[in-house]
Amino acid sequence: MIIRGSRRKNGALFTFIVEFLKKMIDPISGKNAPREIGVDVNKEVEKAAGVTESEKHLAKLADRTFLDLWAYPNLYIDKMVGGQGKELCDLLVVCGRDVIIFSDKDIQWPDVSDISLAWSRWYKRAIKKSVDQVNGAARWISNFPDKIFLDRKCTQRLPLELPSRDEIRLHGIVVARGAGAASID
């Protein structure tokens, strides 16, 4: 799903996420309650707040909803580059066996007169890179679910157990910003 436009349209992303998760949560059985998916509710978890303004907005959006129990912004993997781990995704939501991987890119529209060239460049930097990030995160989660960290130095592991490879249902959401003004012209 791609959300375009100004901040007033960001409510569409919020609505989509809430409706999507309502379909996954079984309120009668409580299967998706944090205690039942391996979260130690007594342990305080320090989550990232996002690096870029766009990521910070996505993290706040997740935190303001009921997702704060299941949402983990800016996760890292232990592929160290310059003493820091590589970013896995901009936001990971774990709700039962459903895992939603978010990639958020805010790429300004290229300042070129040829609209086809501008679209091609923006698409590659905003959408293609986000899709690649989501696909890479899905592969990593499937192969190395115990090697996901909350911090760049990869010292704090993700504090919950992800569903097994046979049970997990992975979903990817790409949020691409920066082309709103060009789409109006």
N, C-alpha and C positions, 0 to 999 in steps of 0.2 A: 504494500500500500504506500502510495506517495502522497504526502500532504504538501500542497503548495500554498503560497500566499502569506499574508501578514499574520501577526500574532492573534488577531481575532478569529482566525480560522483554526488555531491550534486546539480549540475545543473539539474539533472533529477527531483528532488523534485520541484525545482523552475518551471521548464517547466510544470510539472503535475499540480501544483497549478494554474498557469496562464491559462492554457487551460481549467481547471475545472471551473474557475471563468468566463472565457469568455462565457461559455455556460449558465451561470446563469444571466449575466447582459444583460439587454435589452437597448442598446444604444439609441434607438429611443424614447421609452417612458420615460427613465430616472428614472424608478421606484426604482432603487437601489441607487440613489444619496443620499449622507449622510443627507442632510436636510430633505428628505422624509422618512427616517427611524428613525427620532427622535434625531439625533445628533445636539447638539448646536455647530455650527461651530465657534461661537465667543468665546466660553469658551475653555481655554487651558486645555488640558488633559495631566496629567503626567502618562505615561505608564511605566511599568516595562521593564527591559532590559534582563531579564532571570537570573536565579540563577546559573545553571551549565554552563560550556563552550558550551555544546550541545544546551541548551536552549537559550543561548546568540546568537549562530549562527542562530537558527531558528527565533528568534526575528529580527535579522538584515536582514535575508532573506526576511521576511515579510515586513519590513520597507523599504527596497530598491525597492520594487515593488509598484504598485499602491495600494497594500493592506494596506498601512499605515493609510488610512482613515477608514478601516474596521477591522483591526487586533489589538487584545489586548493580549499581552503576559502575562503569569503568573497571572491568575485571581484567586481569593479566595472566599470562602464561609464562612459564619459566624459561623461555628462550631469551636469554640475557643479551642486551645490546647496550654497551656503555654502562654496565652496572644496573640496568633497569630491565624489567620484564617487558615483553611485547604485549600490546593491548589485545585482548580477546574480542571484546565488543563494548559498545557504549552503554548498554543496559541489558541485563539478563533477568528474566522473570521466570521463576520456577514455581509451578503450581500443580502439585500432584505429578503426574507423568508428563504433563505438558511443559515444555521449556520454550520460551519466546526469546529470540535473539534480536536485539535492536542494533542497527547501525545508523548513525545520524551524521550527515554531512551538510555543512553550510558552505557552499561553493558559489562565489559570485559569478554572475553571467559574464562571459567573455566580452570584451569591448571590441568587437569586430563587426563590420557591416554585413557580411555574408551570414544570413541566419542559419543556413545549413552547417556551415563551419562552426558557428557559435554553439549550436545545439550539439554537434558531434563532440566538441571539446568539453562542454559542460556535462554531457551524459557520461563520458568516460571518467571524469574526475568525481562526479557526484553519485551517479547511480551505479555504474559498473564497479567502482571501488567499494561501494557499500555492499553490493551483492557478493562480491568476492570476499569481503570481510565476514558476512553472514555465513557463507558456505564454508570458509575456513574455520570459523568458530564452531559450526555444526560438526565438522570432521574432528576437531580437537575434543569437543565434548563427548563425542562417541568413542574416541580412542583413549583419551586421557582425562576422565572426569575427576580424578583425584589430584590433578595438577592445574588447578584454577585458583587464583589468588585475588585477594581484595586490594592489595597494595602493589606499587611499582617494584618494590624490592623483593617481592614474592616471599614474604615471611608469614603472612596471614592467609591460611587456606580458606576457601569458600566454606562457610560454617554449616553446610548441609550436604547430605548425600544425594547425588543426582540419581534419577531412575536408571535402571540397567539398560544396556544397549537394546535388549529385546522389548522393553516396556516403554522407553522414552518416545515421545512425539515431539519432534523439533519443528518450530515455526520461525520464520524470519520476517522481520519488518524493516523496511528501508525507509528512512525519513531523509528526503533530499530537499534542501532549502537553497535559495539564492536565485531562482529563476522567476520569482513572482512578478517583479516589475517588468521583465521582458515579455512575460506571457500576456500582459495587459496591453502593451504597445502594439 
